[in-house]
Amino acid sequence: MLKHYEISGTDFSAAGEASSNFKLILKQLGLPADIVRKVAISMYEAEINTVIHGGGGTCDAEISDKSIVISFNDNGPGIKDIDLAMKEGYSTATDTVRELGFGAGMGLPNMKKYADDLQIKTTPGKGTTVVLTINL
Amino acid sequence: MKVSELAKALDLKVITDKGFADREIKSCYVGDLLSWVMGRAGQDSVWITIMSNVNIVAVAALVDMACILLAEGVAIDEEVIKKADSQGIIILSTDKNSYEAAIAVHKAAAI
């Protein structure tokens, strides 16, 4: 099963809608609660990053027999230093974004913690692709 | 303890739909940074926070929390309440600060 989502880069109030929708589908499919939780948390973080850092983008989520693979693509500024970005507490989020409760510097660390595999392809000035895999 | 029992015991204001589907509370988490809360709060928890923007609804839904408890009587927009109701998220409110609210939850629910 394949799902496609468009992620707005300006509508902060809609941030998390793709993750919420996909979580509902997983629940309806009767997947175990721990799998649903792993997907929900890692996907939400990637979605939020696509909004606040990527300036919006797309998300494709695929459910197969063995795994759930979710890719996020944006045409944003890219990640300058991935090692730094992976550090808990490190964030380049703006003050406006922080006031909304984001920018804790936990996005990528949470993805790494909850997804079974995390792949990041990023080119400064061109964009970022994040692929999350959760094994079933 | 159920959410309705907690609301009664602590004299909490129910901000969202009063006819909510009651559920059991298993733990409590305090925090205002969404990603931090997201990665650490447990399922069926009471989430005490002073953050009241619309994004708290997604966090509570994705983590499958029992309810959100807004501390210090923080104001909340109608739009957030509507979104919470559409997703079956219960939002409660207290004038206590987060520390006092956490103690009150601990005493009442023994968690």
gemmi code that builds the backbone of each chain (N, CA, C; Angstrom):
import gemmi

chains = {
    "A": [
        ("MET", (0.839, -1.199, 0.000), (0.000, 0.000, 0.000), (0.877, 1.252, 0.000)),
        ("LEU", (0.525, 2.202, -0.847), (1.330, 3.412, -0.988), (0.483, 4.644, -0.669)),
        ("LYS", (1.034, 5.532, 0.145), (0.327, 6.776, 0.450), (1.229, 7.942, 0.107)),
        ("HIS", (0.636, 8.978, -0.481), (1.407, 10.173, -0.820), (0.823, 11.385, -0.096)),
        ("TYR", (1.697, 12.199, 0.469), (1.241, 13.406, 1.163), (2.031, 14.619, 0.688)),
        ("GLU", (1.325, 15.740, 0.575), (1.981, 17.027, 0.299), (2.131, 17.736, 1.635)),
        ("ILE", (3.337, 18.206, 1.928), (3.574, 18.869, 3.216), (3.742, 20.372, 2.981)),
        ("SER", (2.880, 21.169, 3.601), (2.963, 22.621, 3.448), (4.135, 23.173, 4.252)),
        ("GLY", (4.797, 24.161, 3.676), (5.926, 24.755, 4.385), (5.552, 25.996, 5.153)),
        ("THR", (4.305, 26.393, 5.053), (3.909, 27.633, 5.715), (2.828, 27.425, 6.772)),
        ("ASP", (2.063, 26.353, 6.614), (0.946, 26.140, 7.525), (1.367, 25.278, 8.730)),
        ("PHE", (1.792, 25.953, 9.781), (2.255, 25.223, 10.965), (1.124, 24.478, 11.653)),
        ("SER", (-0.093, 24.992, 11.496), (-1.208, 24.345, 12.175), (-1.541, 22.996, 11.538)),
        ("ALA", (-1.111, 22.810, 10.289), (-1.372, 21.525, 9.608), (-0.219, 20.547, 9.806)),
        ("ALA", (0.847, 21.005, 10.455), (2.008, 20.132, 10.663), (1.611, 18.938, 11.522)),
        ("GLY", (1.861, 17.761, 11.010), (1.510, 16.543, 11.747), (0.312, 15.837, 11.155)),
        ("GLU", (-0.313, 16.443, 10.153), (-1.521, 15.824, 9.587), (-1.223, 14.560, 8.790)),
        ("ALA", (-0.107, 14.553, 8.074), (0.262, 13.346, 7.329), (0.513, 12.204, 8.318)),
        ("SER", (1.263, 12.502, 9.379), (1.573, 11.476, 10.392), (0.308, 10.987, 11.073)),
        ("SER", (-0.590, 11.908, 11.398), (-1.839, 11.518, 12.067), (-2.675, 10.628, 11.161)),
        ("ASN", (-2.739, 10.997, 9.873), (-3.507, 10.208, 8.915), (-2.908, 8.816, 8.753)),
        ("PHE", (-1.586, 8.752, 8.630), (-0.926, 7.461, 8.417), (-1.032, 6.571, 9.655)),
        ("LYS", (-0.978, 7.210, 10.824), (-1.109, 6.436, 12.070), (-2.484, 5.762, 12.130)),
        ("LEU", (-3.485, 6.515, 11.710), (-4.857, 5.992, 11.703), (-4.961, 4.768, 10.785)),
        ("ILE", (-4.318, 4.856, 9.625), (-4.322, 3.731, 8.674), (-3.670, 2.500, 9.304)),
        ("LEU", (-2.528, 2.721, 9.974), (-1.821, 1.584, 10.605), (-2.676, 0.943, 11.690)),
        ("LYS", (-3.381, 1.796, 12.443), (-4.253, 1.271, 13.503), (-5.389, 0.453, 12.890)),
        ("GLN", (-5.943, 0.991, 11.790), (-7.039, 0.286, 11.114), (-6.577, -1.040, 10.530)),
        ("LEU", (-5.301, -1.097, 10.141), (-4.757, -2.340, 9.602), (-4.463, -3.345, 10.710)),
        ("GLY", (-4.587, -2.879, 11.966), (-4.390, -3.766, 13.103), (-2.939, -4.059, 13.430)),
        ("LEU", (-2.047, -3.132, 13.064), (-0.630, -3.343, 13.389), (-0.413, -3.170, 14.893)),
        ("PRO", (0.603, -3.865, 15.457), (0.841, -3.792, 16.907), (1.117, -2.356, 17.381)),
        ("ALA", (0.705, -2.068, 18.610), (0.820, -0.714, 19.156), (2.261, -0.202, 19.167)),
        ("ASP", (3.241, -1.078, 19.431), (4.626, -0.593, 19.496), (5.131, -0.187, 18.114)),
        ("ILE", (4.673, -0.869, 17.077), (5.050, -0.504, 15.700), (4.407, 0.836, 15.347)),
        ("VAL", (3.138, 0.970, 15.693), (2.410, 2.208, 15.383), (3.104, 3.387, 16.065)),
        ("ARG", (3.535, 3.176, 17.310), (4.204, 4.243, 18.064), (5.538, 4.626, 17.408)),
        ("LYS", (6.303, 3.616, 16.993), (7.597, 3.880, 16.351), (7.409, 4.691, 15.071)),
        ("VAL", (6.415, 4.300, 14.286), (6.138, 5.012, 13.035), (5.663, 6.431, 13.333)),
        ("ALA", (4.714, 6.548, 14.272), (4.100, 7.852, 14.554), (5.145, 8.870, 14.998)),
        ("ILE", (6.018, 8.478, 15.911), (7.001, 9.421, 16.440), (8.050, 9.789, 15.392)),
        ("SER", (8.614, 8.783, 14.719), (9.672, 9.100, 13.752), (9.114, 9.877, 12.561)),
        ("MET", (7.902, 9.503, 12.137), (7.302, 10.185, 10.987), (6.934, 11.626, 11.329)),
        ("TYR", (6.415, 11.840, 12.536), (6.044, 13.195, 12.957), (7.278, 14.095, 12.951)),
        ("GLU", (8.372, 13.598, 13.486), (9.604, 14.404, 13.539), (10.066, 14.771, 12.128)),
        ("ALA", (10.019, 13.811, 11.232), (10.456, 14.085, 9.857), (9.504, 15.073, 9.189)),
        ("GLU", (8.224, 14.927, 9.473), (7.236, 15.844, 8.898), (7.457, 17.272, 9.404)),
        ("ILE", (7.693, 17.393, 10.700), (7.927, 18.719, 11.280), (9.183, 19.347, 10.668)),
        ("ASN", (10.233, 18.556, 10.509), (11.453, 19.084, 9.898), (11.202, 19.554, 8.470)),
        ("THR", (10.373, 18.802, 7.748), (10.044, 19.190, 6.370), (9.336, 20.549, 6.361)),
        ("VAL", (8.509, 20.784, 7.385), (7.801, 22.065, 7.474), (8.750, 23.182, 7.900)),
        ("ILE", (9.422, 22.994, 9.053), (10.167, 24.127, 9.614), (11.537, 24.353, 8.976)),
        ("HIS", (12.160, 23.304, 8.471), (13.480, 23.494, 7.849), (13.424, 23.382, 6.320)),
        ("GLY", (12.609, 22.470, 5.828), (12.601, 22.193, 4.393), (11.733, 23.141, 3.590)),
        ("GLY", (10.884, 23.908, 4.293), (9.970, 24.816, 3.590), (8.883, 24.052, 2.840)),
        ("GLY", (8.552, 22.871, 3.355), (7.521, 22.044, 2.717), (8.142, 21.015, 1.786)),
        ("GLY", (7.331, 20.062, 1.373), (7.848, 19.018, 0.497), (6.825, 17.926, 0.307)),
        ("THR", (7.326, 16.717, 0.066), (6.405, 15.605, -0.139), (6.784, 14.438, 0.768)),
        ("CYS", (5.811, 13.556, 0.972), (6.056, 12.368, 1.773), (5.415, 11.168, 1.085)),
        ("ASP", (6.173, 10.091, 0.964), (5.636, 8.844, 0.411), (5.855, 7.729, 1.418)),
        ("ALA", (4.758, 7.065, 1.755), (4.841, 6.010, 2.759), (4.352, 4.709, 2.157)),
        ("GLU", (5.151, 3.664, 2.323), (4.792, 2.372, 1.743), (4.782, 1.276, 2.802)),
        ("ILE", (3.683, 0.536, 2.808), (3.575, -0.585, 3.734), (3.718, -1.872, 2.931)),
        ("SER", (4.701, -2.683, 3.293), (4.833, -3.998, 2.637), (4.770, -5.086, 3.713)),
        ("ASP", (4.998, -6.314, 3.321), (4.915, -7.425, 4.275), (5.975, -7.339, 5.354)),
        ("LYS", (7.146, -6.838, 4.970), (8.271, -6.868, 5.900), (8.544, -5.554, 6.614)),
        ("SER", (8.162, -4.447, 5.986), (8.521, -3.162, 6.595), (7.614, -2.019, 6.155)),
        ("ILE", (7.794, -0.903, 6.857), (7.137, 0.341, 6.458), (8.264, 1.310, 6.109)),
        ("VAL", (8.236, 1.839, 4.891), (9.283, 2.761, 4.453), (8.651, 4.114, 4.152)),
        ("ILE", (9.160, 5.140, 4.808), (8.584, 6.481, 4.646), (9.682, 7.439, 4.195)),
        ("SER", (9.484, 8.092, 3.035), (10.476, 9.069, 2.570), (9.902, 10.463, 2.557)),
        ("PHE", (10.699, 11.383, 3.028), (10.351, 12.803, 2.993), (11.343, 13.514, 2.076)),
        ("ASN", (10.818, 14.328, 1.170), (11.670, 15.087, 0.252), (11.361, 16.567, 0.358)),
        ("ASP", (12.413, 17.377, 0.453), (12.177, 18.822, 0.404), (13.240, 19.484, -0.459)),
        ("ASN", (12.951, 20.722, -0.827), (13.907, 21.505, -1.626), (14.473, 22.644, -0.792)),
        ("GLY", (14.626, 22.362, 0.487), (15.099, 23.392, 1.413), (16.600, 23.599, 1.373)),
        ("PRO", (17.135, 24.220, 2.416), (18.558, 24.606, 2.432), (19.525, 23.445, 2.656)),
        ("GLY", (18.994, 22.250, 2.991), (19.886, 21.130, 3.281), (20.448, 21.215, 4.695)),
        ("ILE", (21.137, 20.139, 5.095), (21.735, 20.111, 6.439), (23.240, 20.290, 6.296)),
        ("LYS", (23.757, 21.343, 6.917), (25.181, 21.656, 6.757), (26.070, 20.619, 7.432)),
        ("ASP", (25.736, 20.295, 8.662), (26.577, 19.376, 9.434), (25.686, 18.296, 10.057)),
        ("ILE", (25.656, 17.134, 9.421), (24.744, 16.078, 9.888), (25.120, 15.580, 11.284)),
        ("ASP", (26.415, 15.458, 11.559), (26.833, 14.991, 12.890), (26.296, 15.897, 13.989)),
        ("LEU", (26.380, 17.208, 13.741), (25.856, 18.170, 14.722), (24.339, 18.040, 14.823)),
        ("ALA", (23.688, 17.918, 13.674), (22.225, 17.828, 13.649), (21.717, 16.579, 14.368)),
        ("MET", (22.557, 15.539, 14.421), (22.159, 14.299, 15.090), (22.286, 14.406, 16.612)),
        ("LYS", (22.945, 15.453, 17.082), (23.161, 15.608, 18.527), (21.900, 16.103, 19.221)),
        ("GLU", (21.544, 15.431, 20.317), (20.361, 15.850, 21.080), (20.558, 17.279, 21.563)),
        ("GLY", (19.561, 18.115, 21.344), (19.612, 19.482, 21.855), (20.150, 20.492, 20.862)),
        ("TYR", (20.792, 20.012, 19.771), (21.291, 20.957, 18.769), (20.174, 21.310, 17.803)),
        ("SER", (19.953, 22.601, 17.597), (18.879, 23.018, 16.690), (19.223, 24.317, 15.995)),
        ("THR", (18.790, 24.438, 14.741), (18.976, 25.689, 14.018), (17.629, 26.393, 13.841)),
        ("ALA", (16.613, 25.922, 14.575), (15.270, 26.501, 14.426), (15.245, 27.968, 14.847)),
        ("THR", (14.376, 28.722, 14.208), (14.259, 30.149, 14.522), (13.480, 30.351, 15.825)),
        ("ASP", (13.554, 31.558, 16.365), (12.837, 31.868, 17.612), (11.328, 31.685, 17.451)),
        ("THR", (10.808, 32.069, 16.274), (9.373, 31.935, 16.023), (8.954, 30.473, 16.140)),
        ("VAL", (9.765, 29.608, 15.564), (9.480, 28.177, 15.585), (9.599, 27.632, 17.010)),
        ("ARG", (10.579, 28.133, 17.737), (10.772, 27.685, 19.121), (9.599, 28.086, 20.006)),
        ("GLU", (9.054, 29.250, 19.738), (7.904, 29.702, 20.538), (6.712, 28.765, 20.392)),
        ("LEU", (6.659, 28.046, 19.270), (5.574, 27.082, 19.054), (5.867, 25.750, 19.739)),
        ("GLY", (7.018, 25.652, 20.368), (7.354, 24.416, 21.090), (8.233, 23.472, 20.301)),
        ("PHE", (8.634, 23.914, 19.078), (9.533, 23.089, 18.277), (10.977, 23.524, 18.557)),
        ("GLY", (11.900, 22.927, 17.815), (13.290, 23.358, 17.942), (13.963, 22.875, 19.208)),
        ("ALA", (13.532, 21.723, 19.728), (14.154, 21.170, 20.929), (15.466, 20.468, 20.585)),
        ("GLY", (15.720, 20.316, 19.299), (16.927, 19.599, 18.904), (16.788, 18.100, 19.094)),
        ("MET", (15.554, 17.616, 19.015), (15.296, 16.193, 19.241), (14.753, 15.503, 17.998)),
        ("GLY", (14.636, 16.233, 16.888), (14.017, 15.677, 15.691), (14.766, 14.469, 15.146)),
        ("LEU", (15.985, 14.695, 14.690), (16.762, 13.577, 14.134), (17.084, 12.517, 15.197)),
        ("PRO", (17.465, 12.918, 16.429), (17.690, 11.887, 17.462), (16.453, 11.007, 17.692)),
        ("ASN", (15.277, 11.608, 17.687), (14.061, 10.798, 17.865), (13.841, 9.856, 16.678)),
        ("MET", (14.145, 10.339, 15.465), (13.989, 9.470, 14.282), (14.942, 8.283, 14.385)),
        ("LYS", (16.168, 8.564, 14.802), (17.173, 7.502, 14.915), (16.763, 6.488, 15.983)),
        ("LYS", (16.177, 7.027, 17.061), (15.789, 6.173, 18.183), (14.598, 5.287, 17.831)),
        ("TYR", (13.630, 5.823, 17.108), (12.379, 5.086, 16.893), (12.288, 4.346, 15.559)),
        ("ALA", (13.040, 4.796, 14.547), (13.016, 4.050, 13.287), (14.105, 2.971, 13.358)),
        ("ASP", (13.909, 1.866, 12.641), (14.937, 0.824, 12.632), (16.094, 1.211, 11.719)),
        ("ASP", (15.793, 2.049, 10.740), (16.859, 2.549, 9.874), (16.533, 3.974, 9.458)),
        ("LEU", (17.567, 4.810, 9.420), (17.396, 6.211, 9.032), (18.464, 6.558, 8.006)),
        ("GLN", (18.033, 6.978, 6.816), (18.972, 7.387, 5.771), (18.718, 8.854, 5.440)),
        ("ILE", (19.796, 9.625, 5.385), (19.648, 11.046, 5.062), (20.533, 11.374, 3.866)),
        ("LYS", (19.914, 11.975, 2.848), (20.698, 12.471, 1.713), (20.450, 13.966, 1.658)),
        ("THR", (21.498, 14.740, 1.770), (21.277, 16.177, 1.796), (22.347, 16.905, 0.989)),
        ("THR", (21.915, 17.923, 0.265), (22.841, 18.763, -0.493), (22.575, 20.207, -0.098)),
        ("PRO", (23.571, 20.876, 0.505), (23.357, 22.266, 0.899), (22.857, 23.108, -0.276)),
        ("GLY", (21.792, 23.828, -0.045), (21.218, 24.688, -1.075), (20.229, 23.987, -1.986)),
        ("LYS", (20.176, 22.663, -1.914), (19.288, 21.935, -2.835), (18.139, 21.207, -2.154)),
        ("GLY", (18.407, 20.626, -1.003), (17.325, 19.921, -0.333), (17.772, 18.678, 0.407)),
        ("THR", (16.795, 18.042, 1.023), (17.083, 16.882, 1.857), (16.051, 15.786, 1.618)),
        ("THR", (16.547, 14.548, 1.617), (15.666, 13.387, 1.591), (15.944, 12.555, 2.830)),
        ("VAL", (14.901, 12.256, 3.555), (15.031, 11.433, 4.751), (14.195, 10.175, 4.537)),
        ("VAL", (14.803, 9.020, 4.718), (14.070, 7.759, 4.554), (14.076, 6.988, 5.870)),
        ("LEU", (12.887, 6.729, 6.367), (12.716, 6.001, 7.619), (12.216, 4.599, 7.308)),
        ("THR", (12.825, 3.592, 7.916), (12.330, 2.230, 7.754), (11.994, 1.654, 9.121)),
        ("ILE", (10.806, 1.117, 9.223), (10.391, 0.443, 10.456), (10.084, -1.002, 10.067)),
        ("ASN", (10.810, -1.920, 10.662), (10.614, -3.339, 10.332), (9.357, -3.900, 10.977)),
        ("LEU", (8.696, -4.798, 10.257), (7.487, -5.413, 10.818), (7.808, -6.790, 11.377)),
    ],
    "B": [
        ("MET", (-6.791, 5.159, 37.494), (-7.805, 6.210, 37.595), (-8.212, 6.676, 36.202)),
        ("LYS", (-9.477, 7.020, 36.063), (-9.962, 7.498, 34.761), (-9.806, 9.018, 34.667)),
        ("VAL", (-9.820, 9.513, 33.428), (-9.679, 10.951, 33.204), (-10.795, 11.720, 33.915)),
        ("SER", (-12.020, 11.205, 33.851), (-13.155, 11.895, 34.484), (-12.973, 11.965, 35.997)),
        ("GLU", (-12.428, 10.901, 36.576), (-12.204, 10.883, 38.027), (-11.114, 11.878, 38.422)),
        ("LEU", (-10.092, 11.973, 37.564), (-9.019, 12.933, 37.825), (-9.556, 14.362, 37.761)),
        ("ALA", (-10.360, 14.621, 36.734), (-10.932, 15.952, 36.557), (-11.757, 16.346, 37.785)),
        ("LYS", (-12.488, 15.381, 38.314), (-13.330, 15.640, 39.476), (-12.474, 15.834, 40.739)),
        ("ALA", (-11.517, 14.944, 40.931), (-10.679, 14.985, 42.133), (-9.866, 16.276, 42.224)),
        ("LEU", (-9.398, 16.762, 41.078), (-8.544, 17.958, 41.080), (-9.307, 19.233, 40.719)),
        ("ASP", (-10.618, 19.078, 40.542), (-11.461, 20.205, 40.160), (-10.928, 20.881, 38.878)),
        ("LEU", (-10.672, 20.066, 37.868), (-10.112, 20.571, 36.611), (-11.228, 21.018, 35.681)),
        ("LYS", (-10.915, 22.012, 34.882), (-11.882, 22.487, 33.902), (-11.744, 21.625, 32.638)),
        ("VAL", (-12.852, 21.101, 32.139), (-12.799, 20.342, 30.888), (-13.026, 21.324, 29.742)),
        ("ILE", (-11.980, 21.552, 28.958), (-12.049, 22.566, 27.894), (-12.668, 22.011, 26.619)),
        ("THR", (-12.339, 20.767, 26.317), (-12.887, 20.136, 25.113), (-14.260, 19.540, 25.437)),
        ("ASP", (-14.819, 18.807, 24.491), (-16.152, 18.217, 24.618), (-16.345, 17.501, 25.970)),
        ("LYS", (-17.369, 17.941, 26.698), (-17.603, 17.388, 28.053), (-18.051, 15.920, 28.004)),
        ("GLY", (-18.590, 15.530, 26.860), (-19.044, 14.141, 26.748), (-17.961, 13.231, 26.186)),
        ("PHE", (-16.723, 13.429, 26.644), (-15.601, 12.669, 26.082), (-15.652, 11.178, 26.432)),
        ("ALA", (-14.989, 10.394, 25.584), (-14.873, 8.963, 25.850), (-13.811, 8.776, 26.932)),
        ("ASP", (-14.265, 8.341, 28.092), (-13.374, 8.243, 29.249), (-12.278, 7.211, 29.021)),
        ("ARG", (-11.122, 7.437, 29.593), (-10.053, 6.443, 29.457), (-9.159, 6.425, 30.681)),
        ("GLU", (-8.457, 5.342, 30.827), (-7.620, 5.103, 31.991), (-6.291, 5.871, 31.880)),
        ("ILE", (-5.846, 6.412, 33.011), (-4.557, 7.109, 33.059), (-3.515, 6.157, 33.628)),
        ("LYS", (-2.378, 6.052, 32.915), (-1.349, 5.119, 33.405), (-0.073, 5.819, 33.862)),
        ("SER", (0.149, 7.062, 33.362), (1.364, 7.770, 33.763), (1.172, 9.266, 33.571)),
        ("CYS", (2.212, 10.010, 33.912), (2.123, 11.469, 33.798), (3.452, 11.982, 33.256)),
        ("TYR", (3.386, 12.996, 32.393), (4.617, 13.573, 31.853), (4.480, 15.088, 31.836)),
        ("VAL", (5.581, 15.773, 32.195), (5.558, 17.231, 32.214), (6.583, 17.755, 31.216)),
        ("GLY", (6.182, 18.665, 30.326), (7.144, 19.232, 29.382), (6.484, 20.139, 28.367)),
        ("ASP", (7.278, 21.043, 27.813), (6.740, 22.012, 26.857), (7.407, 21.945, 25.485)),
        ("LEU", (8.512, 21.237, 25.386), (9.174, 21.100, 24.088), (8.580, 19.887, 23.385)),
        ("LEU", (7.902, 20.123, 22.274), (7.085, 19.077, 21.650), (7.847, 17.807, 21.297)),
        ("SER", (9.017, 17.945, 20.673), (9.768, 16.751, 20.280), (10.272, 15.984, 21.488)),
        ("TRP", (10.596, 16.723, 22.521), (11.075, 16.091, 23.746), (9.954, 15.243, 24.345)),
        ("VAL", (8.789, 15.844, 24.423), (7.616, 15.156, 24.968), (7.261, 13.954, 24.093)),
        ("MET", (7.281, 14.196, 22.784), (6.946, 13.171, 21.802), (7.776, 11.900, 21.987)),
        ("GLY", (9.055, 12.076, 22.194), (9.955, 10.936, 22.291), (9.946, 10.253, 23.644)),
        ("ARG", (9.381, 10.908, 24.653), (9.505, 10.356, 26.004), (8.220, 10.072, 26.749)),
        ("ALA", (7.172, 10.812, 26.439), (5.916, 10.590, 27.174), (5.325, 9.239, 26.781)),
        ("GLY", (4.665, 8.605, 27.734), (4.106, 7.286, 27.455), (2.674, 7.345, 26.947)),
        ("GLN", (2.253, 6.203, 26.428), (0.865, 6.037, 26.016), (-0.013, 6.140, 27.270)),
        ("ASP", (-1.232, 6.610, 27.126), (-2.184, 6.721, 28.252), (-1.696, 7.648, 29.363)),
        ("SER", (-0.850, 8.624, 29.003), (-0.349, 9.533, 30.036), (-1.172, 10.805, 30.117)),
        ("VAL", (-1.038, 11.471, 31.276), (-1.549, 12.830, 31.421), (-0.361, 13.716, 31.078)),
        ("TRP", (-0.529, 14.610, 30.133), (0.575, 15.495, 29.735), (0.324, 16.893, 30.284)),
        ("ILE", (1.170, 17.289, 31.221), (1.043, 18.621, 31.811), (1.953, 19.583, 31.049)),
        ("THR", (1.379, 20.669, 30.557), (2.158, 21.620, 29.750), (1.560, 23.018, 29.816)),
        ("ILE", (2.382, 24.003, 29.468), (1.865, 25.368, 29.347), (1.763, 25.740, 27.865)),
        ("MET", (2.107, 24.787, 26.996), (2.034, 25.019, 25.556), (0.591, 24.790, 25.111)),
        ("SER", (-0.009, 25.743, 24.444), (-1.423, 25.562, 24.114), (-1.722, 25.794, 22.635)),
        ("ASN", (-0.684, 25.787, 21.784), (-0.958, 25.962, 20.355), (-1.459, 24.656, 19.749)),
        ("VAL", (-1.878, 24.729, 18.512), (-2.579, 23.619, 17.862), (-1.725, 22.349, 17.734)),
        ("ASN", (-0.421, 22.498, 17.756), (0.446, 21.334, 17.573), (0.420, 20.345, 18.736)),
        ("ILE", (-0.073, 20.786, 19.903), (-0.150, 19.857, 21.043), (-1.154, 18.742, 20.757)),
        ("VAL", (-2.134, 19.030, 19.900), (-3.163, 18.029, 19.582), (-2.529, 16.865, 18.819)),
        ("ALA", (-1.676, 17.204, 17.837), (-1.013, 16.148, 17.055), (-0.105, 15.303, 17.947)),
        ("VAL", (0.619, 15.959, 18.834), (1.525, 15.225, 19.727), (0.726, 14.249, 20.605)),
        ("ALA", (-0.348, 14.749, 21.203), (-1.168, 13.893, 22.080), (-1.776, 12.731, 21.294)),
        ("ALA", (-2.208, 13.015, 20.060), (-2.825, 11.964, 19.240), (-1.797, 10.915, 18.828)),
        ("LEU", (-0.620, 11.374, 18.406), (0.388, 10.435, 17.908), (0.961, 9.562, 19.023)),
        ("VAL", (1.084, 10.123, 20.228), (1.617, 9.337, 21.350), (0.487, 8.540, 22.026)),
        ("ASP", (-0.750, 8.863, 21.649), (-1.927, 8.224, 22.244), (-2.006, 8.483, 23.746)),
        ("MET", (-1.927, 9.758, 24.088), (-2.017, 10.160, 25.493), (-3.455, 10.074, 25.985)),
        ("ALA", (-3.612, 9.981, 27.320), (-4.962, 9.942, 27.890), (-5.591, 11.326, 27.830)),
        ("CYS", (-4.811, 12.355, 28.160), (-5.326, 13.732, 28.092), (-4.192, 14.737, 28.211)),
        ("ILE", (-4.512, 15.987, 27.856), (-3.571, 17.094, 28.046), (-4.093, 17.903, 29.225)),
        ("LEU", (-3.200, 18.266, 30.142), (-3.603, 19.125, 31.255), (-2.827, 20.434, 31.154)),
        ("LEU", (-3.532, 21.500, 30.787), (-2.889, 22.805, 30.661), (-2.714, 23.406, 32.051)),
        ("ALA", (-1.486, 23.811, 32.347), (-1.193, 24.386, 33.660), (-1.287, 25.911, 33.622)),
        ("GLU", (-1.297, 26.516, 34.790), (-1.278, 27.975, 34.966), (-2.422, 28.684, 34.239)),
        ("GLY", (-3.479, 27.959, 33.974), (-4.658, 28.556, 33.343), (-4.374, 29.221, 32.012)),
        ("VAL", (-3.397, 28.686, 31.260), (-3.034, 29.328, 29.989), (-4.227, 29.380, 29.019)),
        ("ALA", (-4.250, 30.436, 28.250), (-5.350, 30.623, 27.296), (-5.178, 29.657, 26.123)),
        ("ILE", (-6.295, 29.273, 25.528), (-6.250, 28.358, 24.384), (-7.232, 28.852, 23.322)),
        ("ASP", (-6.819, 28.768, 22.059), (-7.674, 29.239, 20.967), (-8.798, 28.251, 20.666)),
        ("GLU", (-9.896, 28.790, 20.197), (-11.058, 27.987, 19.807), (-10.678, 26.957, 18.737)),
        ("GLU", (-9.788, 27.369, 17.857), (-9.329, 26.503, 16.753), (-8.655, 25.225, 17.303)),
        ("VAL", (-7.915, 25.385, 18.389), (-7.230, 24.236, 19.000), (-8.252, 23.288, 19.623)),
        ("ILE", (-9.257, 23.868, 20.266), (-10.311, 23.066, 20.899), (-11.065, 22.262, 19.840)),
        ("LYS", (-11.371, 22.915, 18.729), (-12.086, 22.245, 17.625), (-11.272, 21.079, 17.092)),
        ("LYS", (-9.984, 21.312, 16.906), (-9.116, 20.265, 16.366), (-9.036, 19.090, 17.349)),
        ("ALA", (-8.928, 19.422, 18.627), (-8.848, 18.373, 19.654), (-10.131, 17.541, 19.645)),
        ("ASP", (-11.260, 18.215, 19.571), (-12.543, 17.492, 19.553), (-12.656, 16.593, 18.322)),
        ("SER", (-12.144, 17.085, 17.188), (-12.243, 16.284, 15.965), (-11.379, 15.030, 16.051)),
        ("GLN", (-10.370, 15.069, 16.910), (-9.490, 13.894, 17.022), (-9.684, 13.143, 18.336)),
        ("GLY", (-10.697, 13.539, 19.094), (-10.986, 12.849, 20.349), (-9.926, 13.046, 21.424)),
        ("ILE", (-9.268, 14.200, 21.389), (-8.250, 14.499, 22.411), (-8.897, 15.316, 23.529)),
        ("ILE", (-8.689, 14.875, 24.764), (-9.278, 15.567, 25.909), (-8.284, 16.612, 26.432)),
        ("ILE", (-8.755, 17.860, 26.570), (-7.900, 18.901, 27.154), (-8.548, 19.426, 28.430)),
        ("LEU", (-7.760, 19.404, 29.511), (-8.216, 19.880, 30.806), (-7.381, 21.092, 31.184)),
        ("SER", (-7.847, 21.842, 32.162), (-7.096, 23.030, 32.556), (-7.104, 23.203, 34.069)),
        ("THR", (-5.986, 23.752, 34.583), (-5.886, 24.047, 36.007), (-5.149, 25.374, 36.176)),
        ("ASP", (-5.384, 26.047, 37.297), (-4.644, 27.278, 37.574), (-3.299, 26.986, 38.222)),
        ("LYS", (-3.126, 25.750, 38.674), (-1.867, 25.362, 39.317), (-0.718, 25.427, 38.307)),
        ("ASN", (0.514, 25.594, 38.807), (1.649, 25.500, 37.882), (1.966, 24.030, 37.639)),
        ("SER", (2.885, 23.771, 36.724), (3.142, 22.388, 36.304), (3.591, 21.510, 37.475)),
        ("TYR", (4.431, 22.070, 38.335), (4.929, 21.323, 39.494), (3.775, 20.942, 40.424)),
        ("GLU", (2.962, 21.936, 40.759), (1.839, 21.675, 41.669), (0.837, 20.697, 41.037)),
        ("ALA", (0.624, 20.868, 39.737), (-0.314, 19.985, 39.040), (0.200, 18.547, 39.042)),
        ("ALA", (1.499, 18.378, 38.825), (2.083, 17.025, 38.810), (1.938, 16.364, 40.174)),
        ("ILE", (2.152, 17.132, 41.229), (1.996, 16.588, 42.583), (0.533, 16.177, 42.806)),
        ("ALA", (-0.374, 17.028, 42.373), (-1.800, 16.738, 42.557), (-2.199, 15.473, 41.791)),
        ("VAL", (-1.670, 15.316, 40.566), (-1.968, 14.111, 39.777), (-1.402, 12.880, 40.494)),
        ("HIS", (-0.198, 13.015, 40.971), (0.455, 11.904, 41.688), (-0.368, 11.481, 42.900)),
        ("LYS", (-0.801, 12.455, 43.683), (-1.572, 12.154, 44.893), (-2.918, 11.504, 44.566)),
        ("ALA", (-3.579, 12.059, 43.558), (-4.937, 11.567, 43.228), (-4.913, 10.226, 42.518)),
        ("ALA", (-3.987, 10.082, 41.573), (-4.027, 8.871, 40.725), (-3.025, 7.804, 41.169)),
        ("ALA", (-2.188, 8.137, 42.158), (-1.166, 7.207, 42.635), (-0.280, 6.692, 41.498)),
        ("ILE", (0.125, 7.590, 40.612), (1.053, 7.207, 39.518), (2.295, 8.084, 39.628)),
    ],
}
model = gemmi.Model(1)
for chain_id, residues in chains.items():
    chain = gemmi.Chain(chain_id)
    for i, (resn, *xyz) in enumerate(residues, 1):
        res = gemmi.Residue()
        res.name, res.seqid = resn, gemmi.SeqId(i, " ")
        for name, pos in zip(("N", "CA", "C"), xyz):
            atom = gemmi.Atom()
            atom.name, atom.element = name, gemmi.Element(name[0])
            atom.pos, atom.b_iso = gemmi.Position(*pos), 0.0
            res.add_atom(atom)
        chain.add_residue(res)
    model.add_chain(chain)
structure = gemmi.Structure()
structure.add_model(model)
structure.setup_entities()
